[in-house]
Amino acid sequence: MKQKPPSIEVVREKIKELVGQDIKIKINKGRKKIETYFGQIKETYPQVFTLSVETAGQEQPKNISATYTDVLCGNVVINKKTPYC
């Protein structure tokens, strides 16, 4: 039996729980371009959320925004950062 995919409200609530925690995020940019970052979710808004991520070679973190739909569709994958990542 097929499972029902989560709704945007469920995704939004799970992301709100991760605010301020260390995460690992993978972003699918298309054409086999996948970027991986480590950082934190800074703020959530009704349609988007913002991330502060570490980038190689830069001292200051980079700010990225993504939509809850990106997470729902699988273009953005968020995992809690573990010590062995």
C-alpha positions, 0 to 999 in steps of 0.5 A: 500500500502506498504511503501518503506523502507529508503535507507542507504543514508537517514539513514546516513544523519539522523545520521549525523544530530544527531552528538553531540546531546544527544540520547538514543540507544537500541542495539539488541544483539540477544537471547532476549538481548537488551542493552539500553544506553544514550550518543552521536554520536561522528563521522560518517564514510562511513560505520560506526558511533561511539558512546560515551555512559554512562555505570553504574558504570564507570566514563569514557564513553564507545565507541561503533561502529555500522553500518548504516545497523544495523539501517536500519535492526532494530538491533540498534534503536536511539531516541533523548533523552528527559527530561523524559527518 
